[in-house]
Structures are given as C-alpha cells and as structure tokens.
Amino acid sequence: MARTPSTMLPLGTCAPDFNLPNIDGQDISLASAKGTHGSLIMFICNHCPFVKHVQTELVALYHDYAAKGIAFIAISSNDVEHYPDDSPEKMALEAANAGYEFPYLYDADQSIAKAYRAACTPDFYLFDSNLKLVYRGQLDDSRPGNGTPVTASDMRNALENLLAGKPPLEQQRPSLGCNIKWIVGQEPDY
C-alpha cells in the first residue's frame, strides 16, 4: 500500500465547481449539495485500506454534523479500468455496506481530483459557507496498523472551529493514504 500525503491546497482557495454522477444515477453539483454552514469534500474509494480504516468515523461525522449545516460529499476518482473494484456499480454496494448516507460521486475523467489537487484516499477538504477552504488534511493520527484509535479529532476540531466562526486552525497536518489511481498517461504534475 503506497503511503501518499495530501498536497495541502492553500487555505482560502475557492472550492472548484463540479457536476458529477452520484451512485443513485442523479448528477450532483457543488452548488446544489453545499451546506449552509460548510461543506466537507472527501476523496475516497472502495478498496483503499486507509479509507476502510476510517469508514465508521466518516459515518459518525455525518450523523454528528449534517444537521448542523455541514454537507458531506464523497468523490471517487480512481481509474476503474485498472481498478474495477472502484467502479460506480461497486461504489453503490460499498456505500450501502458502509452506511454512507451522503452523496458518493464518480469523477470518471479525474478532472475534479486534479482541480482539488487531491493526491490520496482519503483526502479531506473543508470549506466554509462561501466555499473558501478552511481545513485540508488528516482526519486524525490513526493509520492502519498503528494502534491509534480512529477519533476524527483533527476534523472534529476543524468543524467545531468553523461552526464557532473562528479563523482556520493554524496547525493542519496532511492526510496520508493510498495514491489516487490515475489513468495511465494522465497523472498530474503536482
């Protein structure tokens, strides 16, 4: 399993727009899905052990913060030709098994992952109500096999900070996970 860190997109960056198919067949745009108080964009996939390690906590975060006006949007950008376990059909099964109640979108041409400078799964981006980036980085210090419990402490701190109207947290650590599986010959240069 490749251990790839996130690129740490500059704070204040405006969320790149998108209109992608959800696992239910409906197209979802950022404008239609954004939250009243913020939006958490998560680049994940079905087969990554780093994502599987935090699935339960992603569902818990959704249950704790969706009612507070935070939108949760997951996006899979992996090359399904070489990684068929990440196909849209299997994404729907994974969402049902994991208990995802948030949109799980498919970025077939990987343009949205590139627009966000996403590098790994999971890769997290928290935007405020004006779609300005206030947090990017890890969920918490837990990784598969390191013995640290999954708590989402970093993300929870960022969410609470956002809801309290405070400026972005100063300390933000990169996420770490499997690299996004880029289409051969279309790898980004970041």
Secondary structure as GFF3:
##gff-version 3
##sequence-region A 1 190
A	DSSP	beta_strand	4	5	.	.	.	ID=ss1
A	DSSP	beta_strand	19	21	.	.	.	ID=ss2
A	DSSP	beta_strand	27	29	.	.	.	ID=ss3
A	DSSP	alpha_helix	30	33	.	.	.	ID=ss4
A	DSSP	beta_strand	38	43	.	.	.	ID=ss5
A	DSSP	alpha_helix	49	65	.	.	.	ID=ss6
A	DSSP	three_ten_helix	66	68	.	.	.	ID=ss7
A	DSSP	beta_strand	70	76	.	.	.	ID=ss8
A	DSSP	three_ten_helix	84	86	.	.	.	ID=ss9
A	DSSP	alpha_helix	88	98	.	.	.	ID=ss10
A	DSSP	beta_strand	104	106	.	.	.	ID=ss11
A	DSSP	alpha_helix	111	116	.	.	.	ID=ss12
A	DSSP	beta_strand	120	121	.	.	.	ID=ss13
A	DSSP	beta_strand	123	128	.	.	.	ID=ss14
A	DSSP	beta_strand	133	137	.	.	.	ID=ss15
A	DSSP	alpha_helix	153	163	.	.	.	ID=ss16
A	DSSP	beta_strand	176	179	.	.	.	ID=ss17
###
